[in-house]
Amino acid sequence: MAKKRKNLHAAPSAVITALSASGLADGHFHFHGFLPTKSAARRASLESLRSVPGTLVFYEAPHRIAEWVDLSKSLNVMVAR
């Protein structure tokens, strides 16, 4: 019985799509996921990531985006949905 060949393709990725659209990707990125929900912990988390080279990618709840953007005023930020 002959085996059938299957062509497998990766499924679309929201992270990769957002990076491509942002124009911020420099070849290296760090996917952090969701930031902590409490403001102090979120600030501490962002501060701890300040020295990470490359583009940082986060997921965030819609109701916290304005605060997050306010915390990252000195950075290039792209918001994608």
N, C-alpha and C positions, 0 to 999 in steps of 0.2 A: 504494500500500500504506500503510495507516494505521499510525502508530507507536503502540506500546503504552506507556502511562505506567507508570513504576515508582516506587514509594514506597521511598525509601532511609532506613534508620534506622541510627544509629550502634550499633555493637556495645557490649555492656556493658564497662565499664572498672573494673578492680579498684581503681585509684587513686581514681576518682570515688566509687565505692561506699563505700570506706573513709572518705573525707572526709565523705560524707553521714552515715554512721553515727557518726562521731566527735563531732560537735557542735563541733569545733574550728575548722572552716573559717570564715574571716571575709570571704570573697569573693576572697581572693588566696592562692595557694599556689605553692610552689616544689618541683618534683619533682626530687630529686637522684639517685635510683636507688640503687645499692649503694654503701655506704661501703667504704673500703679494708679489707683483711683484717687488716693489722697494727695492733696497739693504738695505737702512737704516731701512725701516719698517720691512724687513725680519729679520735683525739682532736684532732689538728691540723685535720682536715677539719671536724669539728663546731665547733671554735672559729672557723674562718674563716666559717662560716655563721651565727654568732651575730647578726650585724647585718642579716641578710636579713629584710625585713618579711614578715608573713603566716605561714601554716602551712607547715611543712617536711614533706615526704613522702619516706620512704626505703623501699627494699626491703632486707631483711636475711635472712641465713640463720638458720634456727631455732636452731642451736647457739650463735649469738652474740647472741640477743635479750636474755638476762639481763645480759650485760656492757653492751650498748647502753643498756638502761634504767638501769643503775647510773651510766653516764656522764651521763645526762640527768636527774638527780634534781631539778634546779630547774625543769624544764619540765613542761608538761602533755603526757602521752604516752598514745597509744592504740595498742594492738597489734591488728592485724587479720590474718586469714588468708583 
